[in-house]
Amino acid sequence: MGGDDLADIYRHEAIKSLESEAAKRIAEVADPARDARLRATPLKDLIGSEELVPAIVARLGIVRAALEGHGGGIKVEQVIADENGVDLILNLDGACIACGAAPGTLQGIQNDLLATGEVSRVRFSESLLDTFDDLGREFVLKHGNVTFV
């Protein structure tokens, strides 16, 4: 067995462990019936509703465990629905502001929402950049793989 094979084995084991722990943490705070109802309702039908943010959160994967487990939240700054899907501009709230893991959180949120097929674009509020120090701002702009507006 080569080094690459061993690294792949460890990578897969780590992913399984992360997914298992995330599922446990989400189960502690989530209402499965509500989440299922929210996931079954198109986001475009929830625009203007108090259920839009919970519906967005219900569509998140393991990043949800980090977001909710660390006292963070999502705020919708702007939402537009058109023939291509839902276009979102999001912001973070709570403990997620200026967290060192925020670049990964932003990318996880973006990836999970784009994977639903109903979200056409995810961007983040430029005001988030003001919560980072110079080094953090430079890092998220260079390596975050997300767009700020």
LUMBA-454921 format. One record per atom (N, C-alpha, C): residue number from 1; residue in one letter; atom name; x, y negated, z. Coordinates in steps of 0.2 Angstrom, whole numbers. Each point is the difference from the previous one (the first is absolute). Layout:
BEGIN
+-----+------+------+-------+-------+-------+
: pos : code : site :    c1 :    c2 :    c3 :
+-----+------+------+-------+-------+-------+
: NUM :    A :   CA :     X :     Y :     Z :
...
+-----+------+------+-------+-------+-------+
This chain:
BEGIN
+-----+------+------+-------+-------+-------+
: pos : code : site :    c1 :    c2 :    c3 :
+-----+------+------+-------+-------+-------+
:   1 :    M :    N :     4 :     6 :     0 :
:   1 :    M :   CA :    -4 :    -6 :     0 :
:   1 :    M :    C :     4 :    -6 :     0 :
:   2 :    G :    N :    -1 :    -5 :    -5 :
:   2 :    G :   CA :     4 :    -6 :     0 :
:   2 :    G :    C :    -2 :    -5 :     4 :
:   3 :    G :    N :     4 :    -5 :     1 :
:   3 :    G :   CA :    -2 :    -6 :     4 :
:   3 :    G :    C :    -7 :    -3 :    -2 :
:   4 :    D :    N :    -1 :    -1 :    -7 :
:   4 :    D :   CA :    -6 :    -3 :    -2 :
:   4 :    D :    C :    -6 :     4 :     2 :
:   5 :    D :    N :     1 :     7 :     0 :
:   5 :    D :   CA :    -6 :     4 :     2 :
:   5 :    D :    C :    -1 :    -1 :     7 :
:   6 :    L :    N :     5 :     0 :     4 :
:   6 :    L :   CA :    -1 :    -1 :     7 :
:   6 :    L :    C :    -3 :    -7 :     2 :
:   7 :    A :    N :     2 :    -5 :    -4 :
:   7 :    A :   CA :    -3 :    -6 :     1 :
:   7 :    A :    C :    -8 :     0 :    -2 :
:   8 :    D :    N :    -1 :     3 :    -5 :
:   8 :    D :   CA :    -7 :     1 :    -2 :
:   8 :    D :    C :    -4 :     3 :     5 :
:   9 :    I :    N :     2 :     6 :     3 :
:   9 :    I :   CA :    -3 :     3 :     5 :
:   9 :    I :    C :    -2 :    -4 :     6 :
:  10 :    Y :    N :     5 :    -4 :     2 :
:  10 :    Y :   CA :     0 :    -5 :     6 :
:  10 :    Y :    C :    -5 :    -5 :    -2 :
:  11 :    R :    N :     0 :    -3 :    -6 :
:  11 :    R :   CA :    -5 :    -5 :    -2 :
:  11 :    R :    C :    -7 :     3 :     0 :
:  12 :    H :    N :    -1 :     6 :    -2 :
:  12 :    H :   CA :    -7 :     2 :     0 :
:  12 :    H :    C :    -2 :     1 :     7 :
:  13 :    E :    N :     4 :     3 :     4 :
:  13 :    E :   CA :    -2 :     1 :     7 :
:  13 :    E :    C :    -1 :    -7 :     4 :
:  14 :    A :    N :     4 :    -5 :    -2 :
:  14 :    A :   CA :    -2 :    -6 :     3 :
:  14 :    A :    C :    -6 :    -3 :    -2 :
:  15 :    I :    N :    -2 :     1 :    -7 :
:  15 :    I :   CA :    -6 :    -3 :    -2 :
:  15 :    I :    C :    -6 :     4 :     3 :
:  16 :    K :    N :     1 :     6 :     0 :
:  16 :    K :   CA :    -6 :     4 :     4 :
:  16 :    K :    C :    -1 :    -2 :     7 :
:  17 :    S :    N :     6 :    -1 :     3 :
:  17 :    S :   CA :    -1 :    -2 :     7 :
:  17 :    S :    C :    -3 :    -7 :     1 :
:  18 :    L :    N :     2 :    -5 :    -4 :
:  18 :    L :   CA :    -3 :    -7 :     0 :
:  18 :    L :    C :    -7 :     0 :    -2 :
:  19 :    E :    N :    -2 :     4 :    -5 :
:  19 :    E :   CA :    -7 :     1 :    -2 :
:  19 :    E :    C :    -4 :     3 :     6 :
:  20 :    S :    N :     2 :     5 :     3 :
:  20 :    S :   CA :    -3 :     3 :     6 :
:  20 :    S :    C :    -1 :    -5 :     6 :
:  21 :    E :    N :     5 :    -4 :     1 :
:  21 :    E :   CA :     0 :    -4 :     6 :
:  21 :    E :    C :    -5 :    -6 :    -2 :
:  22 :    A :    N :     1 :    -3 :    -6 :
:  22 :    A :   CA :    -5 :    -5 :    -2 :
:  22 :    A :    C :    -7 :     2 :     0 :
:  23 :    A :    N :    -1 :     6 :    -2 :
:  23 :    A :   CA :    -7 :     3 :     0 :
:  23 :    A :    C :    -3 :     0 :     7 :
:  24 :    K :    N :     4 :     2 :     5 :
:  24 :    K :   CA :    -2 :     0 :     7 :
:  24 :    K :    C :    -1 :    -7 :     3 :
:  25 :    R :    N :     4 :    -5 :    -2 :
:  25 :    R :   CA :    -1 :    -6 :     2 :
:  25 :    R :    C :    -6 :    -4 :    -3 :
:  26 :    I :    N :    -1 :     2 :    -6 :
:  26 :    I :   CA :    -6 :    -3 :    -3 :
:  26 :    I :    C :    -6 :     3 :     3 :
:  27 :    A :    N :     0 :     6 :     1 :
:  27 :    A :   CA :    -6 :     4 :     3 :
:  27 :    A :    C :    -2 :    -3 :     7 :
:  28 :    E :    N :     5 :    -3 :     4 :
:  28 :    E :   CA :    -1 :    -2 :     6 :
:  28 :    E :    C :    -4 :    -7 :     0 :
:  29 :    V :    N :     0 :    -4 :    -6 :
:  29 :    V :   CA :    -3 :    -6 :     0 :
:  29 :    V :    C :    -5 :     0 :    -5 :
:  30 :    A :    N :    -1 :     4 :    -5 :
:  30 :    A :   CA :    -4 :     0 :    -5 :
:  30 :    A :    C :    -7 :     3 :     1 :
:  31 :    D :    N :    -5 :    -2 :    -3 :
:  31 :    D :   CA :    -7 :     3 :     0 :
:  31 :    D :    C :     0 :     3 :    -7 :
:  32 :    P :    N :     1 :     7 :     0 :
:  32 :    P :   CA :     0 :     3 :    -6 :
:  32 :    P :    C :    -7 :    -1 :    -5 :
:  33 :    A :    N :    -5 :     0 :     4 :
:  33 :    A :   CA :    -7 :    -1 :    -4 :
:  33 :    A :    C :     0 :    -7 :    -3 :
:  34 :    R :    N :     2 :    -5 :     3 :
:  34 :    R :   CA :     0 :    -7 :    -2 :
:  34 :    R :    C :     6 :     0 :    -6 :
:  35 :    D :    N :     6 :     3 :     1 :
:  35 :    D :   CA :     5 :    -1 :    -5 :
:  35 :    D :    C :    -3 :     4 :    -6 :
:  36 :    A :    N :    -3 :     5 :     0 :
:  36 :    A :   CA :    -3 :     4 :    -6 :
:  36 :    A :    C :    -5 :    -5 :    -3 :
:  37 :    R :    N :    -4 :    -3 :     4 :
:  37 :    R :   CA :    -5 :    -4 :    -3 :
:  37 :    R :    C :     3 :    -6 :    -4 :
:  38 :    L :    N :     5 :    -3 :     3 :
:  38 :    L :   CA :     4 :    -6 :    -3 :
:  38 :    L :    C :     4 :     2 :    -6 :
:  39 :    R :    N :     3 :     6 :     0 :
:  39 :    R :   CA :     3 :     2 :    -6 :
:  39 :    R :    C :    -4 :     2 :    -5 :
:  40 :    A :    N :    -6 :     2 :     1 :
:  40 :    A :   CA :    -5 :     1 :    -5 :
:  40 :    A :    C :    -4 :    -6 :    -3 :
:  41 :    T :    N :     1 :    -5 :     3 :
:  41 :    T :   CA :    -3 :    -7 :    -2 :
:  41 :    T :    C :     6 :    -3 :    -4 :
:  42 :    P :    N :    -2 :    -2 :    -6 :
:  42 :    P :   CA :     5 :    -4 :    -4 :
:  42 :    P :    C :     2 :    -7 :     3 :
:  43 :    L :    N :     6 :    -1 :     0 :
:  43 :    L :   CA :     3 :    -6 :     3 :
:  43 :    L :    C :    -4 :    -6 :    -3 :
:  44 :    K :    N :    -1 :     0 :    -6 :
:  44 :    K :   CA :    -3 :    -6 :    -4 :
:  44 :    K :    C :    -7 :    -1 :     3 :
:  45 :    D :    N :    -4 :     5 :     3 :
:  45 :    D :   CA :    -6 :    -1 :     3 :
:  45 :    D :    C :     0 :    -3 :     7 :
:  46 :    L :    N :     6 :     0 :     3 :
:  46 :    L :   CA :     1 :    -2 :     7 :
:  46 :    L :    C :     3 :    -7 :     0 :
:  47 :    I :    N :     1 :    -3 :    -6 :
:  47 :    I :   CA :     3 :    -7 :     0 :
:  47 :    I :    C :    -5 :    -5 :     4 :
:  48 :    G :    N :     2 :    -4 :     4 :
:  48 :    G :   CA :    -4 :    -4 :     4 :
:  48 :    G :    C :    -3 :     3 :     6 :
:  49 :    S :    N :     2 :     7 :     1 :
:  49 :    S :   CA :    -3 :     3 :     6 :
:  49 :    S :    C :     5 :     1 :     5 :
:  50 :    E :    N :    -2 :     0 :     7 :
:  50 :    E :   CA :     4 :     1 :     5 :
:  50 :    E :    C :     4 :     7 :     0 :
:  51 :    E :    N :    -3 :     5 :    -5 :
:  51 :    E :   CA :     3 :     6 :     0 :
:  51 :    E :    C :     6 :     1 :    -5 :
:  52 :    L :    N :     1 :    -6 :    -3 :
:  52 :    L :   CA :     6 :     1 :    -6 :
:  52 :    L :    C :     6 :     2 :     3 :
:  53 :    V :    N :     2 :    -4 :     6 :
:  53 :    V :   CA :     7 :     2 :     3 :
:  53 :    V :    C :     0 :     7 :     3 :
:  54 :    P :    N :    -5 :     2 :     3 :
:  54 :    P :   CA :     0 :     7 :     2 :
:  54 :    P :    C :     0 :     5 :    -5 :
:  55 :    A :    N :    -3 :    -1 :    -6 :
:  55 :    A :   CA :     0 :     4 :    -6 :
:  55 :    A :    C :     6 :     0 :    -3 :
:  56 :    I :    N :     4 :    -5 :     0 :
:  56 :    I :   CA :     7 :     0 :    -2 :
:  56 :    I :    C :     4 :     4 :     4 :
:  57 :    V :    N :     0 :    -1 :     7 :
:  57 :    V :   CA :     3 :     4 :     4 :
:  57 :    V :    C :    -1 :     8 :     0 :
:  58 :    A :    N :    -7 :     1 :    -1 :
:  58 :    A :   CA :    -2 :     7 :    -1 :
:  58 :    A :    C :     4 :     4 :    -6 :
:  59 :    R :    N :     2 :    -4 :    -5 :
:  59 :    R :   CA :     3 :     2 :    -6 :
:  59 :    R :    C :     8 :     1 :     1 :
:  60 :    L :    N :     2 :    -2 :     5 :
:  60 :    L :   CA :     8 :     1 :     1 :
:  60 :    L :    C :     2 :     7 :     3 :
:  61 :    G :    N :     5 :     2 :    -2 :
:  61 :    G :   CA :     3 :     6 :     2 :
:  61 :    G :    C :     4 :    -1 :     6 :
:  62 :    I :    N :     6 :     3 :     0 :
:  62 :    I :   CA :     4 :     0 :     7 :
:  62 :    I :    C :     2 :    -7 :     2 :
:  63 :    V :    N :     0 :    -5 :    -4 :
:  63 :    V :   CA :     2 :    -6 :     2 :
:  63 :    V :    C :    -6 :    -3 :     5 :
:  64 :    R :    N :    -6 :     3 :    -1 :
:  64 :    R :   CA :    -5 :    -2 :     5 :
:  64 :    R :    C :     2 :     1 :     7 :
:  65 :    A :    N :     3 :     6 :     1 :
:  65 :    A :   CA :     2 :     2 :     7 :
:  65 :    A :    C :     5 :    -6 :     3 :
:  66 :    A :    N :     5 :    -2 :    -4 :
:  66 :    A :   CA :     5 :    -5 :     2 :
:  66 :    A :    C :    -4 :    -7 :     1 :
:  67 :    L :    N :    -4 :    -1 :    -5 :
:  67 :    L :   CA :    -4 :    -7 :     1 :
:  67 :    L :    C :    -4 :     0 :     6 :
:  68 :    E :    N :    -4 :     5 :     1 :
:  68 :    E :   CA :    -5 :    -1 :     6 :
:  68 :    E :    C :     4 :     2 :     6 :
:  69 :    G :    N :     5 :     5 :     0 :
:  69 :    G :   CA :     3 :     2 :     6 :
:  69 :    G :    C :     5 :    -5 :     3 :
:  70 :    H :    N :     2 :    -5 :    -4 :
:  70 :    H :   CA :     4 :    -5 :     2 :
:  70 :    H :    C :    -4 :    -7 :     1 :
:  71 :    G :    N :    -6 :     1 :     0 :
:  71 :    G :   CA :    -4 :    -6 :     2 :
:  71 :    G :    C :    -1 :    -5 :    -6 :
:  72 :    G :    N :     1 :     2 :    -6 :
:  72 :    G :   CA :     0 :    -4 :    -6 :
:  72 :    G :    C :    -7 :     0 :    -3 :
:  73 :    G :    N :    -1 :    -4 :    -5 :
:  73 :    G :   CA :    -6 :     0 :    -4 :
:  73 :    G :    C :     1 :    -3 :    -7 :
:  74 :    I :    N :    -5 :     0 :    -4 :
:  74 :    I :   CA :     0 :    -3 :    -6 :
:  74 :    I :    C :    -5 :    -6 :     0 :
:  75 :    K :    N :     1 :    -5 :    -4 :
:  75 :    K :   CA :    -4 :    -5 :    -1 :
:  75 :    K :    C :    -1 :    -1 :    -8 :
:  76 :    V :    N :    -6 :    -1 :    -2 :
:  76 :    V :   CA :    -1 :    -1 :    -8 :
:  76 :    V :    C :     0 :    -7 :    -1 :
:  77 :    E :    N :     5 :    -3 :    -4 :
:  77 :    E :   CA :     0 :    -7 :    -1 :
:  77 :    E :    C :    -4 :    -2 :    -6 :
:  78 :    Q :    N :     0 :     5 :    -5 :
:  78 :    Q :   CA :    -4 :    -1 :    -6 :
:  78 :    Q :    C :    -2 :     7 :    -3 :
:  79 :    V :    N :    -5 :     1 :    -3 :
:  79 :    V :   CA :    -2 :     6 :    -3 :
:  79 :    V :    C :    -4 :    -2 :    -7 :
:  80 :    I :    N :     1 :     3 :    -5 :
:  80 :    I :   CA :    -3 :    -1 :    -6 :
:  80 :    I :    C :    -2 :     6 :    -4 :
:  81 :    A :    N :    -6 :     1 :    -2 :
:  81 :    A :   CA :    -1 :     7 :    -3 :
:  81 :    A :    C :    -2 :    -2 :    -8 :
:  82 :    D :    N :     3 :     4 :    -4 :
:  82 :    D :   CA :    -1 :    -1 :    -7 :
:  82 :    D :    C :     0 :     7 :    -3 :
:  83 :    E :    N :    -1 :     0 :    -7 :
:  83 :    E :   CA :     0 :     6 :    -3 :
:  83 :    E :    C :     6 :     5 :     1 :
:  84 :    N :    N :     6 :    -3 :     2 :
:  84 :    N :   CA :     6 :     4 :     1 :
:  84 :    N :    C :     0 :     3 :     7 :
:  85 :    G :    N :    -5 :    -2 :     5 :
:  85 :    G :   CA :     0 :     2 :     7 :
:  85 :    G :    C :     1 :    -6 :     5 :
:  86 :    V :    N :     2 :     1 :     6 :
:  86 :    V :   CA :     0 :    -5 :     5 :
:  86 :    V :    C :     7 :    -2 :     0 :
:  87 :    D :    N :     1 :    -7 :     0 :
:  87 :    D :   CA :     6 :    -3 :     1 :
:  87 :    D :    C :     1 :    -3 :     7 :
:  88 :    L :    N :     5 :     2 :     4 :
:  88 :    L :   CA :     0 :    -3 :     7 :
:  88 :    L :    C :     6 :    -4 :     1 :
:  89 :    I :    N :    -1 :    -5 :     4 :
:  89 :    I :   CA :     6 :    -3 :     4 :
:  89 :    I :    C :    -1 :     1 :     7 :
:  90 :    L :    N :     5 :     3 :     3 :
:  90 :    L :   CA :    -1 :     2 :     7 :
:  90 :    L :    C :     5 :    -3 :     4 :
:  91 :    N :    N :    -1 :     0 :     7 :
:  91 :    N :   CA :     4 :    -3 :     5 :
:  91 :    N :    C :     0 :     5 :     5 :
:  92 :    L :    N :     6 :     0 :     4 :
:  92 :    L :   CA :     0 :     4 :     6 :
:  92 :    L :    C :    -2 :    -4 :     6 :
:  93 :    D :    N :    -2 :     3 :     6 :
:  93 :    D :   CA :    -3 :    -3 :     6 :
:  93 :    D :    C :     3 :     4 :     6 :
:  94 :    G :    N :     0 :    -3 :     5 :
:  94 :    G :   CA :     2 :     3 :     6 :
:  94 :    G :    C :     7 :     2 :     1 :
:  95 :    A :    N :     2 :     5 :     3 :
:  95 :    A :   CA :     7 :     2 :     1 :
:  95 :    A :    C :     4 :     1 :    -7 :
:  96 :    C :    N :    -3 :     1 :    -5 :
:  96 :    C :   CA :     3 :     1 :    -7 :
:  96 :    C :    C :     4 :    -6 :    -2 :
:  97 :    I :    N :    -2 :    -6 :     2 :
:  97 :    I :   CA :     3 :    -6 :    -2 :
:  97 :    I :    C :     8 :     0 :     2 :
:  98 :    A :    N :     4 :    -1 :    -4 :
:  98 :    A :   CA :     7 :     0 :     1 :
:  98 :    A :    C :     3 :     6 :     3 :
:  99 :    C :    N :    -3 :     6 :    -1 :
:  99 :    C :   CA :     2 :     6 :     2 :
:  99 :    C :    C :     6 :     2 :    -4 :
: 100 :    G :    N :     5 :     4 :     2 :
: 100 :    G :   CA :     5 :     2 :    -4 :
: 100 :    G :    C :    -2 :     5 :    -5 :
: 101 :    A :    N :    -5 :     4 :     1 :
: 101 :    A :   CA :    -3 :     5 :    -4 :
: 101 :    A :    C :    -5 :    -3 :    -5 :
: 102 :    A :    N :    -1 :    -7 :     0 :
: 102 :    A :   CA :    -5 :    -3 :    -4 :
: 102 :    A :    C :     1 :     2 :    -8 :
: 103 :    P :    N :     6 :    -1 :    -2 :
: 103 :    P :   CA :     1 :     2 :    -8 :
: 103 :    P :    C :    -3 :     7 :    -1 :
: 104 :    G :    N :     2 :     5 :     4 :
: 104 :    G :   CA :    -3 :     7 :    -2 :
: 104 :    G :    C :    -8 :     0 :     1 :
: 105 :    T :    N :    -2 :    -4 :     5 :
: 105 :    T :   CA :    -7 :     0 :     1 :
: 105 :    T :    C :    -4 :    -3 :    -6 :
: 106 :    L :    N :     3 :    -6 :    -2 :
: 106 :    L :   CA :    -3 :    -3 :    -6 :
: 106 :    L :    C :     0 :     5 :    -6 :
: 107 :    Q :    N :     6 :     3 :    -1 :
: 107 :    Q :   CA :     0 :     5 :    -6 :
: 107 :    Q :    C :    -5 :     6 :     1 :
: 108 :    G :    N :     0 :     2 :     6 :
: 108 :    G :   CA :    -5 :     6 :     1 :
: 108 :    G :    C :    -7 :    -2 :    -1 :
: 109 :    I :    N :    -2 :    -6 :     2 :
: 109 :    I :   CA :    -7 :    -3 :    -1 :
: 109 :    I :    C :    -1 :     0 :    -8 :
: 110 :    Q :    N :     5 :    -4 :    -3 :
: 110 :    Q :   CA :    -1 :     0 :    -7 :
: 110 :    Q :    C :    -1 :     6 :    -4 :
: 111 :    N :    N :     5 :     5 :     2 :
: 111 :    N :   CA :     0 :     6 :    -4 :
: 111 :    N :    C :    -7 :     4 :     1 :
: 112 :    D :    N :    -2 :     0 :     7 :
: 112 :    D :   CA :    -6 :     4 :     1 :
: 112 :    D :    C :    -6 :    -3 :    -3 :
: 113 :    L :    N :    -1 :    -7 :     0 :
: 113 :    L :   CA :    -6 :    -3 :    -3 :
: 113 :    L :    C :     0 :     1 :    -8 :
: 114 :    L :    N :     6 :    -1 :    -3 :
: 114 :    L :   CA :     1 :     1 :    -7 :
: 114 :    L :    C :    -2 :     7 :    -2 :
: 115 :    A :    N :     2 :     5 :     4 :
: 115 :    A :   CA :    -2 :     7 :    -1 :
: 115 :    A :    C :    -7 :     2 :     0 :
: 116 :    T :    N :    -4 :    -4 :     3 :
: 116 :    T :   CA :    -7 :     1 :     0 :
: 116 :    T :    C :    -4 :     0 :    -7 :
: 117 :    G :    N :     3 :    -4 :    -5 :
: 117 :    G :   CA :    -2 :    -1 :    -6 :
: 117 :    G :    C :    -5 :    -6 :    -1 :
: 118 :    E :    N :    -3 :    -2 :     6 :
: 118 :    E :   CA :    -5 :    -6 :     0 :
: 118 :    E :    C :     4 :    -6 :     1 :
: 119 :    V :    N :     6 :     0 :     2 :
: 119 :    V :   CA :     4 :    -7 :     1 :
: 119 :    V :    C :     5 :     0 :    -5 :
: 120 :    S :    N :    -1 :    -6 :    -4 :
: 120 :    S :   CA :     4 :    -1 :    -6 :
: 120 :    S :    C :     7 :    -4 :     2 :
: 121 :    R :    N :     0 :    -4 :     5 :
: 121 :    R :   CA :     6 :    -3 :     2 :
: 121 :    R :    C :    -1 :    -2 :     8 :
: 122 :    V :    N :     6 :     0 :     3 :
: 122 :    V :   CA :     1 :    -2 :     7 :
: 122 :    V :    C :     6 :    -5 :     0 :
: 123 :    R :    N :    -2 :    -5 :     3 :
: 123 :    R :   CA :     5 :    -5 :     1 :
: 123 :    R :    C :     0 :    -2 :     8 :
: 124 :    F :    N :     5 :    -4 :     2 :
: 124 :    F :   CA :     0 :    -2 :     7 :
: 124 :    F :    C :     1 :    -7 :     1 :
: 125 :    S :    N :    -3 :    -3 :     5 :
: 125 :    S :   CA :     0 :    -7 :     1 :
: 125 :    S :    C :     8 :    -2 :     1 :
: 126 :    E :    N :     1 :    -6 :    -3 :
: 126 :    E :   CA :     7 :    -2 :     0 :
: 126 :    E :    C :     1 :    -3 :     8 :
: 127 :    S :    N :    -5 :    -1 :     3 :
: 127 :    S :   CA :     1 :    -2 :     7 :
: 127 :    S :    C :     3 :     5 :     5 :
: 128 :    L :    N :     0 :     6 :    -2 :
: 128 :    L :   CA :     3 :     6 :     3 :
: 128 :    L :    C :     8 :    -2 :     0 :
: 129 :    L :    N :     2 :    -2 :    -5 :
: 129 :    L :   CA :     8 :    -2 :    -1 :
: 129 :    L :    C :     2 :    -4 :     6 :
: 130 :    D :    N :    -4 :    -5 :     2 :
: 130 :    D :   CA :     2 :    -5 :     5 :
: 130 :    D :    C :     1 :     3 :     7 :
: 131 :    T :    N :    -3 :     6 :     0 :
: 131 :    T :   CA :     1 :     4 :     7 :
: 131 :    T :    C :     6 :     3 :     1 :
: 132 :    F :    N :     4 :     1 :    -6 :
: 132 :    F :   CA :     6 :     4 :     0 :
: 132 :    F :    C :     6 :    -5 :     1 :
: 133 :    D :    N :     6 :     2 :     3 :
: 133 :    D :   CA :     5 :    -4 :     0 :
: 133 :    D :    C :     4 :     0 :    -7 :
: 134 :    D :    N :     5 :    -4 :    -1 :
: 134 :    D :   CA :     3 :     0 :    -6 :
: 134 :    D :    C :     2 :     7 :    -3 :
: 135 :    L :    N :     3 :     4 :     4 :
: 135 :    L :   CA :     2 :     7 :    -2 :
: 135 :    L :    C :    -6 :     4 :    -1 :
: 136 :    G :    N :    -5 :     0 :     4 :
: 136 :    G :   CA :    -6 :     4 :    -1 :
: 136 :    G :    C :    -3 :    -2 :    -7 :
: 137 :    R :    N :    -1 :    -7 :    -1 :
: 137 :    R :   CA :    -3 :    -2 :    -6 :
: 137 :    R :    C :     4 :     2 :    -6 :
: 138 :    E :    N :     6 :    -1 :     0 :
: 138 :    E :   CA :     4 :     2 :    -6 :
: 138 :    E :    C :     0 :     8 :    -1 :
: 139 :    F :    N :    -1 :     4 :     5 :
: 139 :    F :   CA :     0 :     7 :     0 :
: 139 :    F :    C :    -7 :     2 :    -3 :
: 140 :    V :    N :    -6 :    -3 :     2 :
: 140 :    V :   CA :    -6 :     2 :    -2 :
: 140 :    V :    C :    -1 :    -2 :    -8 :
: 141 :    L :    N :     3 :    -6 :    -1 :
: 141 :    L :   CA :    -1 :    -2 :    -7 :
: 141 :    L :    C :     4 :     4 :    -5 :
: 142 :    K :    N :     6 :     2 :     2 :
: 142 :    K :   CA :     5 :     4 :    -4 :
: 142 :    K :    C :    -2 :     8 :     0 :
: 143 :    H :    N :    -3 :     2 :     5 :
: 143 :    H :   CA :    -1 :     8 :     1 :
: 143 :    H :    C :    -7 :     2 :     1 :
: 144 :    G :    N :    -4 :    -5 :     1 :
: 144 :    G :   CA :    -7 :     2 :     2 :
: 144 :    G :    C :    -5 :     2 :    -5 :
: 145 :    N :    N :     2 :    -1 :    -6 :
: 145 :    N :   CA :    -4 :     3 :    -6 :
: 145 :    N :    C :    -7 :    -2 :     0 :
: 146 :    V :    N :    -1 :    -6 :     3 :
: 146 :    V :   CA :    -7 :    -3 :     0 :
: 146 :    V :    C :     0 :    -7 :    -2 :
: 147 :    T :    N :    -5 :    -3 :    -2 :
: 147 :    T :   CA :    -1 :    -7 :    -3 :
: 147 :    T :    C :    -3 :    -5 :     6 :
: 148 :    F :    N :     3 :    -6 :     0 :
: 148 :    F :   CA :    -3 :    -5 :     5 :
: 148 :    F :    C :    -3 :    -5 :    -4 :
: 149 :    V :    N :    -6 :    -3 :     1 :
: 149 :    V :   CA :    -3 :    -6 :    -3 :
: 149 :    V :    C :    -2 :    -5 :     5 :
+-----+------+------+-------+-------+-------+
